[in-house]
Amino acid sequence: MSAAWVAGAVRARALTVRCPGAGGAREIAACSSLDEALRRLGGTPYGRYTREAAGLPEAQRAVSATLLWHLRVLAGWLPRVGARLLVPLVSGFEIANVVARLSPEQPEHPAQQGRVPPYRLGALETAWRRLDEAVTPAELRAVLAASPWGDPGGDTPWAVVTGMRMAAARRTGLAVPQAWGWAVARAALLTAREVFVHGRSLPEPVRRDAARLLGARAPTAASYQEFRDGLPVPARRLLTGVEDPAGLWRAEAGWWRTLRDDGAALLRDGRPGPGVVVGAVALLSVDAWRVRAALESAARGGRLGEAFDALA
């Protein structure tokens, strides 16, 4: 194993040690106000970004920005092949940038003032700089189609974002062996939500991506029960006990618990290499998710929500 992998594994473990963890998140969630919660965050790695946050959305975004910064730092310690491994794992930030671009509140042209600052992906971007230059929906779709994201199958905001989310699962599952089960389960949740909660048919490219992870049967199922029965094991296990689409939020919390447990198992592997790095990314992502949920609880006066309790 190269010195860069060893250094990256050491850095990965160090980053996870500094996380607030479940106990710290619960203390933050129990705060009686968002201001109190942000003061508590001041002594954590999130403090640098949340210090000047005004309001809950800005504070939650600052938590996510902290996670991204840590992953960019980690990539800098890894060999080139290791840094490439992180690209699909951080693809959610590029999706978030596109969601912000498509928001009705955002200026239509990239050069206009008043835009929410995009997440800065640096070497971990897939196609963000070209996407940021696209002016029309058709141009945005064309950039995606010519990139590893692939054609989303339409240029409406829903088609673009849904296509990117499924493509992120596909790219992660194919490029990161340790994350295959997570990607399969994520694709199942996305499909179930779109088809059986919102009643929308998936565009053909999205359905093809789903089939690569779920098999041909599930994405074309006529009912939720048929869909669930046709899933591969990682996704079927996640939906055990979720008898109807209204309970998918519990499966979502279960996905995060699986990410936490699998990440911890990978991190316990004493051999420096991709497994340790992927495990660290999983645990850092779970911690940021948990802290974002904790801030929302504090903003409601310290009332813990069911979703937070389900994970923490």
C-alpha positions as CSV (number, residue, x, y, z in Angstrom):
1,M,0.0,0.0,0.0
2,S,1.4,3.4,-1.0
3,A,2.4,6.1,1.5
4,A,-0.5,8.3,0.2
5,W,-3.0,5.6,1.1
6,V,-1.6,5.3,4.6
7,A,-1.6,9.1,5.0
8,G,-5.2,9.2,3.7
9,A,-6.3,6.5,6.1
10,V,-4.8,8.4,9.0
11,R,-6.4,11.6,8.0
12,A,-9.8,9.9,7.4
13,R,-9.8,8.4,10.9
14,A,-8.7,11.8,12.4
15,L,-11.6,13.6,10.8
16,T,-14.2,11.2,12.2
17,V,-12.8,11.4,15.7
18,R,-13.6,15.1,15.8
19,C,-17.3,14.6,15.0
20,P,-19.9,15.5,17.7
21,G,-21.4,12.0,17.2
22,A,-24.8,10.9,18.3
23,G,-24.4,12.2,21.9
24,G,-23.3,15.6,20.8
25,A,-26.1,15.9,18.2
26,R,-28.7,15.0,20.8
27,E,-27.4,17.8,23.1
28,I,-27.6,20.2,20.2
29,A,-31.1,19.0,19.3
30,A,-32.2,19.6,22.9
31,C,-31.2,23.3,22.9
32,S,-34.1,25.7,23.4
33,S,-33.1,27.9,20.4
34,L,-31.1,27.9,17.2
35,D,-28.8,30.5,18.7
36,E,-28.0,28.3,21.6
37,A,-27.4,25.3,19.3
38,L,-25.0,27.3,17.1
39,R,-23.0,28.4,20.2
40,R,-22.7,24.7,21.1
41,L,-21.5,24.0,17.5
42,G,-18.8,26.6,18.0
43,G,-16.5,24.0,19.7
44,T,-16.9,21.4,16.9
45,P,-15.5,21.3,13.4
46,Y,-18.7,22.9,12.1
47,G,-18.1,26.1,14.1
48,R,-15.9,27.7,11.4
49,Y,-18.7,27.7,8.9
50,T,-21.8,28.1,11.1
51,R,-20.4,31.0,13.1
52,E,-22.0,33.7,10.9
53,A,-25.1,31.7,9.9
54,A,-28.3,33.7,10.0
55,G,-31.3,31.3,10.3
56,L,-31.8,27.6,10.0
57,P,-31.4,27.1,6.2
58,E,-28.1,29.0,6.3
59,A,-26.9,27.1,9.3
60,Q,-27.8,23.7,7.8
61,R,-26.0,24.7,4.6
62,A,-22.9,25.7,6.6
63,V,-22.9,22.2,8.1
64,S,-23.0,20.7,4.6
65,A,-20.2,23.0,3.5
66,T,-18.1,21.8,6.4
67,L,-18.6,18.2,5.3
68,L,-17.6,19.1,1.7
69,W,-14.5,20.9,2.9
70,H,-13.4,17.9,5.0
71,L,-13.8,15.6,2.0
72,R,-11.8,17.9,-0.2
73,V,-9.1,17.9,2.4
74,L,-9.2,14.2,2.6
75,A,-8.9,13.9,-1.2
76,G,-5.7,16.0,-1.1
77,W,-4.1,13.3,1.1
78,L,-5.0,10.4,-1.2
79,P,-3.4,9.1,-4.3
80,R,-5.1,10.1,-7.6
81,V,-7.1,6.9,-7.8
82,G,-8.4,7.5,-4.2
83,A,-9.4,11.1,-5.0
84,R,-11.3,9.9,-8.0
85,L,-13.1,7.4,-5.7
86,L,-14.6,10.4,-3.8
87,V,-16.1,12.1,-6.9
88,P,-19.3,10.0,-7.1
89,L,-19.5,10.0,-3.2
90,V,-19.8,13.9,-3.2
91,S,-22.1,14.1,-6.2
92,G,-25.0,15.2,-4.0
93,F,-23.3,18.6,-3.7
94,E,-23.3,19.1,-7.4
95,I,-27.0,18.1,-7.5
96,A,-27.6,20.7,-4.7
97,N,-25.9,23.3,-6.9
98,V,-28.2,22.5,-9.8
99,V,-31.3,22.5,-7.6
100,A,-30.3,26.0,-6.5
101,R,-29.8,27.1,-10.1
102,L,-33.2,25.8,-11.0
103,S,-35.0,27.5,-8.1
104,P,-37.6,30.1,-9.1
105,E,-36.0,32.5,-6.6
106,Q,-32.6,32.3,-8.3
107,P,-31.6,34.7,-11.2
108,E,-31.8,32.9,-14.5
109,H,-28.3,33.9,-15.7
110,P,-25.2,32.7,-13.9
111,A,-23.7,36.3,-14.0
112,Q,-26.6,37.9,-12.2
113,Q,-26.3,39.0,-8.6
114,G,-28.3,37.4,-5.7
115,R,-27.6,33.8,-6.3
116,V,-27.1,31.4,-3.5
117,P,-23.3,30.7,-3.6
118,P,-22.7,27.2,-5.0
119,Y,-20.8,24.6,-3.1
120,R,-17.2,24.7,-4.1
121,L,-16.2,21.2,-5.3
122,G,-12.7,21.9,-6.6
123,A,-11.1,18.7,-8.0
124,L,-14.2,16.7,-6.8
125,E,-16.6,18.2,-9.4
126,T,-18.0,16.1,-12.2
127,A,-19.3,18.8,-14.6
128,W,-20.3,21.8,-12.4
129,R,-18.4,24.5,-14.1
130,R,-20.0,23.6,-17.5
131,L,-23.4,23.3,-15.8
132,D,-23.0,26.7,-14.2
133,E,-22.4,28.2,-17.6
134,A,-25.6,26.8,-19.1
135,V,-28.3,29.4,-19.5
136,T,-31.3,27.6,-20.8
137,P,-32.8,24.3,-19.6
138,A,-31.9,22.7,-22.9
139,E,-28.3,23.7,-22.5
140,L,-28.3,22.3,-19.0
141,R,-29.6,18.9,-20.3
142,A,-27.0,18.9,-23.1
143,V,-24.2,19.4,-20.6
144,L,-25.5,16.6,-18.5
145,A,-25.9,14.3,-21.5
146,A,-22.2,14.9,-22.5
147,S,-20.9,14.2,-19.0
148,P,-20.7,11.2,-16.7
149,W,-24.1,12.2,-15.4
150,G,-25.8,11.2,-18.6
151,D,-29.0,12.4,-20.2
152,P,-31.8,12.9,-17.6
153,G,-34.5,12.3,-20.2
154,G,-36.0,15.8,-20.1
155,D,-35.2,19.5,-19.3
156,T,-37.8,20.3,-16.7
157,P,-36.5,20.9,-13.2
158,W,-38.0,17.6,-12.0
159,A,-36.5,15.6,-14.9
160,V,-33.1,17.1,-14.4
161,V,-32.9,16.6,-10.7
162,T,-34.5,13.1,-10.7
163,G,-32.1,12.1,-13.5
164,M,-29.1,13.4,-11.6
165,R,-30.2,11.7,-8.3
166,M,-30.6,8.3,-10.0
167,A,-27.4,8.8,-11.9
168,A,-25.6,9.5,-8.7
169,A,-26.7,6.2,-7.3
170,R,-25.7,4.4,-10.5
171,R,-22.3,6.1,-10.6
172,T,-21.6,5.4,-6.9
173,G,-22.7,1.7,-7.2
174,L,-20.5,1.1,-10.2
175,A,-17.4,3.1,-9.1
176,V,-17.3,2.3,-5.4
177,P,-17.6,-1.4,-4.6
178,Q,-17.9,-0.8,-0.8
179,A,-21.0,1.5,-1.5
180,W,-22.9,-0.9,-3.8
181,G,-25.5,-1.8,-1.2
182,W,-26.0,1.9,-0.3
183,A,-26.5,2.8,-3.9
184,V,-29.0,0.0,-4.5
185,A,-31.1,1.0,-1.5
186,R,-30.9,4.7,-2.5
187,A,-32.1,3.9,-6.0
188,A,-35.0,1.9,-4.5
189,L,-36.0,4.8,-2.2
190,L,-35.9,7.3,-5.1
191,T,-38.0,5.0,-7.4
192,A,-40.6,4.2,-4.7
193,R,-41.0,7.9,-3.8
194,E,-41.4,9.1,-7.3
195,V,-43.6,6.3,-8.6
196,F,-45.8,5.4,-5.6
197,V,-45.9,8.6,-3.5
198,H,-45.9,11.3,-6.3
199,G,-47.4,9.1,-9.0
200,R,-44.9,10.0,-11.6
201,S,-43.4,7.8,-14.3
202,L,-39.7,7.8,-14.5
203,P,-38.1,9.1,-17.7
204,E,-36.6,6.3,-19.8
205,P,-32.9,7.1,-19.0
206,V,-33.8,7.2,-15.3
207,R,-35.6,3.9,-15.5
208,R,-32.5,2.3,-17.2
209,D,-30.2,3.6,-14.5
210,A,-32.6,2.2,-11.9
211,A,-32.7,-1.2,-13.6
212,R,-28.9,-1.4,-13.5
213,L,-29.1,-1.3,-9.8
214,L,-32.5,-2.9,-9.0
215,G,-32.9,-5.3,-11.9
216,A,-35.5,-5.1,-14.7
217,R,-38.6,-6.1,-12.6
218,A,-38.7,-3.4,-9.8
219,P,-38.7,-0.2,-11.9
220,T,-41.7,-1.4,-14.0
221,A,-43.7,-2.8,-11.1
222,A,-47.4,-2.0,-11.2
223,S,-47.8,-1.9,-7.4
224,Y,-45.8,-1.0,-4.3
225,Q,-46.0,-4.7,-3.1
226,E,-44.8,-6.0,-6.5
227,F,-42.0,-3.4,-6.4
228,R,-40.8,-4.4,-3.0
229,D,-40.9,-8.1,-3.8
230,G,-38.8,-7.6,-6.9
231,L,-36.0,-5.7,-5.2
232,P,-32.5,-7.1,-4.7
233,V,-31.5,-8.0,-1.1
234,P,-30.0,-4.7,0.2
235,A,-33.1,-2.7,-0.8
236,R,-35.7,-5.4,0.1
237,R,-34.1,-5.6,3.6
238,L,-34.4,-1.8,4.0
239,L,-38.1,-1.9,3.1
240,T,-38.9,-4.8,5.5
241,G,-41.8,-3.6,7.7
242,V,-42.6,-0.7,5.4
243,E,-46.0,-1.9,4.2
244,D,-47.0,1.1,2.2
245,P,-45.3,4.2,0.6
246,A,-46.4,6.4,3.5
247,G,-43.8,4.7,5.7
248,L,-40.8,5.4,3.3
249,W,-39.5,8.0,5.7
250,R,-38.7,5.2,8.1
251,A,-36.8,3.4,5.4
252,E,-34.9,6.7,4.8
253,A,-33.9,6.8,8.4
254,G,-33.0,3.1,8.1
255,W,-30.7,3.9,5.1
256,W,-28.8,6.4,7.3
257,R,-28.5,3.8,10.1
258,T,-27.1,1.3,7.6
259,L,-24.7,3.9,6.3
260,R,-23.5,4.6,9.9
261,D,-23.1,0.9,10.8
262,D,-21.4,-0.1,7.5
263,G,-19.1,2.9,7.7
264,A,-18.0,2.1,11.2
265,A,-17.3,-1.5,10.1
266,L,-15.2,-0.3,7.2
267,L,-13.3,2.1,9.4
268,R,-12.5,-0.6,11.9
269,D,-10.6,-2.4,9.2
270,G,-7.0,-1.8,10.1
271,R,-5.6,-1.9,6.6
272,P,-5.1,1.5,4.9
273,G,-6.9,1.6,1.6
274,P,-10.2,2.4,-0.1
275,G,-12.4,0.7,2.5
276,V,-11.2,2.9,5.4
277,V,-11.7,6.0,3.2
278,V,-15.2,5.1,2.1
279,G,-16.1,4.2,5.7
280,A,-14.9,7.7,6.9
281,V,-16.9,9.4,4.2
282,A,-20.0,7.5,5.3
283,L,-19.5,8.4,9.0
284,L,-18.8,12.1,8.2
285,S,-21.9,12.2,6.0
286,V,-24.1,10.7,8.7
287,D,-22.7,13.1,11.3
288,A,-23.5,16.1,9.1
289,W,-27.0,14.7,8.4
290,R,-27.5,14.2,12.2
291,V,-26.3,17.7,13.0
292,R,-28.6,19.3,10.4
293,A,-31.5,17.4,11.9
294,A,-30.4,18.5,15.4
295,L,-30.4,22.2,14.4
296,E,-33.9,21.9,13.1
297,S,-35.0,20.4,16.4
298,A,-33.3,23.3,18.3
299,A,-35.0,25.8,16.0
300,R,-38.3,24.3,17.1
301,G,-37.5,24.9,20.7
302,G,-35.7,21.6,21.4
303,R,-38.5,19.3,20.3
304,L,-36.9,16.2,18.9
305,G,-38.6,14.9,15.7
306,E,-39.3,11.3,14.9
307,A,-36.7,11.3,12.1
308,F,-34.0,12.5,14.4
309,D,-34.9,9.9,17.1
310,A,-35.0,7.1,14.4
311,L,-31.3,7.7,13.7
312,A,-29.8,9.2,16.9
